[in-house]
Amino acid sequence: GQKLSGKLYSQEDTDLLATVAGQAAIAIENSQLYEKARNLSNTDELTGLANRRHFQTILQREAAQAQRFQSYFALMMIDIDHFKQYNDTRGHLKGDVVLRQVSSLLLHNTRGIDLVARFGGEEFVLLLPKTNNHGARAAAEKLRSCISQAEFEGAAESQPLGKLTISIGISVYPDDSKDVFELLDLAGLDVSTPVME
């Protein structure tokens, strides 16, 4: 019979396995880096929300779906009122804290299927699938109320109403338009006045 050596693997086998393992580790690390880079390219660095570019990609997809299934959705443009005044009074670092706080409140007071994004500066945009004008107005009122009741450091001294408020514009597909850019424009133009309490 054949005599088996006590060595199961030759040095060449061991070297080959080490090389393959090394390449696998590099491939895993590369995929993790790619995923991280993809997430960063879709995310606003300050707030962690979706960024404008990612939002527009998802919006185009939602519009195609809504057209295909004869469905509807709403858009909301949200502005923090007198934010420049807050920044001038309290400083930009405190302003960043407010942007993060508002982002968190928007996320926690919307549904899991809604997409909340930072559009730029103190402007946010929300995509609300399967939402009509009535639903969007109810959601907007809820958001306006929760921001108005929240405590923001320095708002009492810097804001005209003594508290931070937001203004919200709404547009609905397909009632207001079937064009996504026009919908964004309409939501931006239809800015409601803040609720006075």
BELGI-V677394 format. One record per helix or strand. SS is the DSSP state (h for helix, s for strand). FROM is the first residue (numbers start at 1). TO is the last residue. If there is no record, write none. Layout:
ss=SS from=FROM to=TO
ss=SS from=FROM to=TO
This chain:
ss=h from=11 to=42
ss=s from=43 to=43
ss=s from=50 to=50
ss=h from=52 to=68
ss=s from=73 to=80
ss=h from=83 to=90
ss=h from=92 to=108
ss=s from=115 to=120
ss=s from=123 to=129
ss=h from=133 to=149
ss=h from=155 to=158
ss=s from=166 to=173
ss=h from=180 to=189
ss=s from=191 to=191
